């Protein structure tokens, strides 16, 4: 689906790595593998704030027959070396270590979060807040922080991130009074639960969230079911935003009628409309190593978000090769758009996405598109 306003607003070359938290720690060259998957919120001054994931990678990860990863420990950054014969390096973003009885992965980059302030419509860059970078501070973040999602609930900003380490692949919570100065709160979801999105508002006095537990085993639906077995978008609720209980009913599930949603996960935090909670989510069609990522939408019941009021099987956003042509020399994957933020702008929504795991994309989407008949 084409949109009138749809463009890249932040790319890897916009980042000054001399101001990176890794600067001065490593004796080898690094570069920005991607500046993407931005959380989005509106500040008190009316401007928008993107919390950009910066994946900083080793320029030459393979040296002298070994593949290297970046790791944080006690305020320092190190390079770890693994024998190349033990590693599968087919995916440029990571390498799989072979020989164990389960999947073990390491990353070719370490991610940190960069606040970028935009104009109210999201199309003009106002400031890059290098003084407010969010970088690893705990051992469960030793491989970095990924994919911020920002919600404003009762006047307070809440941001979930995925913190990565050998200990756990967990969801961590940050809070802010102004959307710029963030305080680490705690781990709120444990092992391999990605894409936690806190609803922008309470339901019956409770915080609600979409979650997406990962696993390698799923039980089959009955033959002929409208649902496909695999990862799904679950729901959880909380009295305080810290302690979460899974909701007993399923959330959004992959549909058996299309492979375009064979794997799904949350996108932008759900926001309340006249018709219910608007949620933007991603569906992945199997293809090659990564797959084809597209953005879809659903309206959920305002009192019971397990009920889908309305949805559309046509994608809302798809990867745009014309959009990334000026940075084609930096592309390492294609066919990926990954929506991570939404903000109300009156007659339209400002939607923020990561494009090709490389850059930040802003799209204006008219509210009428989601309206009922």
N, C-alpha and C positions, 0 to 999 in steps of 0.2 A: 504494500500500500504506500503510495507516494504522499508526502506531506509538504505543504507550501514552505514552511521554515524547517530545515533539516540540514545540519552542518556539523563539521568538526570544530570544536572551540579550544581544544588543548591537545598538544601532540608532544612526543618525546623531546623534540628540539627546543621546546619552551622551558625546559628544566635546566637549572644551573647546578650541576653535580658538585661543584666546589662547595655548595651549601648543604649537601647531603649528610645525613648522620654517619655514613660510612667514610666520608672524606678523611684522608690521613691515616686510616686504619689498615688499609691493604697496600701492598707494594706492587700491585698489578693494576692494569687498566680495567675500569668498569664502564658500563654504558646503560642507558635507559632502554630496557627490553620493551617496556610498555608503560604508559601513563593512562590508566583506564579504570573502568568500573567505579565511577564516582558516586558516593553518597551525595544527597542533595537536600538542602533545606533553605528556608527563607530567614534572613537575619532581621533584627529589629529595624535596621535602617532601610529595609525594602530590598536590599541586594540579595542575591543568591550565593550560597556557599557550597562549592563542590569539595568533597573530601576524596581526593584522587589517590588511587593505589599506584604507587611508583614501584615497579619491579626493576630493581637495579641488579644487573647481571655481570658476570665476568666476561670480558671481551673474548678471551680465549679459555674456555672451561677445560679443554682437553690439552694437556701439556705433558710430554715425556711419558706417554702411555698411561696417564691417569686422568680421570675426570674429577672436577673440583666443584664443591658447593660452598656457599657462604653461610657462616653460622655466627650468631651473637652469643656471647657469654660474659656476664659480669661487667657490662659496659664496654666490651671490646668486640671487634669483628675479626673472624678467622676464616682461613681457607682450609677445608677438609679435602683430602685426596683419596679417591677410590680407584682400585685397579680397573682399567678399562674393560678387561675381559669379563668382569662381573656385572657390567652395566649395559643396559639397553638404552641407547641415546636417540632413538627414532623421533621422539617428541622434543623440540628445542627448548621447551619450558621446564623439562624435568628429565630424570633418568631413573629407570627401574633397576634395582639391585637384585641379581639372580642368585639362586642357590638355597634360599630358605624355603620354608613350608608355607609361606604366605607372601602377600605383596609388600614390598618395602621400596619406598620412593625417596629420592632426594631432589632438590630443586636447583636449577642453574642460576637462580636469582634469589634475592631476599627483598621482600616488599615492606615498604613503609608508607605512611599516609601524609599527604600534602594538602593543606587547605588552600583552595583557590577561590577568590571572591569574584563574582560576576555581576553584571548589571541586572536589574530586575527581570529582564526578558531572557537572561542567560546567554546573550550573544556577544557581549563585550567583556573582556577581562579587566577587572579593576585592580586587583592586587594578588600577589602570590605570597602567602604568609609563611615564609621559611622559619620564622621564629616560633611557629606553633606546630611544627612537624610532630607527628606521633610515631615513635619508633619503639622497638622492643625494650621492655624494662623488666621482664620476668622470664624465667627459664622455659616456661611453656610457650614463649614467643620467639624461641631462638632461631627459627627459620622465617620469622616475619609476621606481619599483620596483613590481612587481605580483605578486600571487598566490604568497605564500610556501608552501612545502611542507617540513615538518620531519620528519626521520628520526633515530632514535638507533641508531648502529652502533658496536659495541665500546665502549660507554660514552660516546661522544662524540656531540654533537648536530650534525647537518648540515642546513643549510637552503638550498634552491634558490629563487631568485627570477628573475623575468623583468625584465631591465633594458632600458629603451626609449630609443632615440635615433635620429637620422638616420643615424648610423654603422652601427648594427646593432641587431637585436632579439634579444638574446642571453640565455643562462642564466648567472646568476652564483651563486657558492657562498659561503656564510657558515658559520662553525663556532663552537661554544660548548662550554665545559666544563660549564656549569650550566643552559643553556637560556634564560638571561636576558641575559647579556652576550655580544654577538656580534662576531666579527671577520671582516672581509671577506677572502676567500681569493683568488678570481680569476674570470675568465670560464672556464667549463668547456664550454659548447656555443655554437656561433656562430649565424649569422644565422637568425632565424625558426624556432627549434626550441623550442616551448612545452611546458608541462606535463611537465617533467622531475621524476620521482619516484624517489628512491633507496630501494631495498629496505631494510627494517629488519633487516639481517643479511647475512652473507657467504654466497656459494655457491662452494664449492671454493676458498676463499681470495680471491675477487674480490668487489669491489663490483659491484652490478647496479643498473640504472635503467631505467625506462620513459621513452621520449621521444616527441615528436610533431612531426616536421618538417612545416612548412607549404609549400604551393606552389599554383600556379594551373593546373598541368598534371599529369594522372595518366593512365597507360596502362590500357586496358580489360582486364578479365578476359575469359575466353572466354565465348561465349554459353551461358547456362544455369548459369553458375558460382554457387556459394552465396555468393560474396563480391561486394561492391559496390566499385567504384573510388572512391578518395578518401582523405582523411586517415585514418591508422591509428595505433595505438599500437605503436611499435617498441621494441626492446630494445638496451641497450648494456652493456658491462662495463668494469671499470677495475681496475688493480692498486692504486690509491691514492686513488680518489675525485676525482682532478683530471684525469687524462688518460683519455678514454673512446673505446672502439672499438665501432662498431655490431656487433650480433650478426647472424650470417648468416641466421638463420631469422626469419620474420615473427612479430609478436606478436599483438595482438588486432586483428581487421579488421572493418569494417562488414559486416553481413549483408545479402544481397540480398533477403531475405524481408520486410524491414520498412524503412520510411523513418524510423522512430524512431531509428535509428542511422546515418543517412545521413552524419553527420559525428561522429566520436568523438574522445575525448582522455582522458588520465589524470586521476584524481581524487585519492584519498588514497594515500599511499605504501604499497606492499604490505607486509603483515605476515604472519609465519609462523604457521600453524595446524597442527593434527594432520594435516589433509588436504592441505596445501600452502600456497602464498602466496595470501592473500585480497587481491584488488584491487578497489577501487571506482572506477568510471570513468563518464564522462558520454557520453550520446548526444544528438544534436540532430536534431530533426525540422524540416525546412524549413517556415517559416511567418512571413510578414511580414519585417521587417528583421532581427530577431535570431534567430528560431526558437524552438522549444520544447526546453528543456534538462531532461533527466531523469538520475537516477543509476541505474546498473546494477552488477552484481557478477559476478566470476568467481573460481574457484579455479585457480591455476596450479601445475604440477608443481614440487616443491621443488628438484629438481636441474636441470631444464630449463624455465624459465618461458615458453618459447614454446609449450608444451603446455598447452592448457586442459583441466583435469580435469573441471570442472563449471561451469555457468553457468546463468543464467535470463533469459529474454527479457522477463519482467514487470519493470517498473521497481521499484527499491528505494525511491526517493524521487521525488516530483513536487512541483512548486510548489503552495503551499497559500494560496489567496486568503483564507481565514478567518484564517490566521496573520498575514497582513500588513494586515488590515483596520485596526488601530489606527494604522498609518503610511501608509494609502492616499493621503493628501494629498502624500506624498513620492515616490510611485511614478512611475517614468518608463519602465520596461519590465515585462512580466509573463511568466509561464510559464517562469521560469528558476530552477532550483536547481542549484548547482554545488558538489559535494562536494570538500573540500580537506584533510581531516584525519580521523584515526581513532586512538583510544586504547583499550587493554584496560582493562576495569573489572570483571573477574571473570566473572560470568555473562553479561555483555553488553558491547557496544562503545559507546563514546561517539563519535559521528560528527559532525564539524563541517562546515557547508556555508555558502555564500553564498546568500541568498535574494533574488531579483530584483535582483541587483547592488546591493543596498541595505543588508542587515542580515545578522547572523550567526545561524545556526540550529544548535541542538544536538538530536540525536536519539539515543535509546537503542535499540539494536537487539540483540535476544537472539542469542547465539551459535548457538542451535539452528536459526535460520533458514538458516544456511549449511551445516549438517551434511549429510552424505551419508546415503543410505538403507541 
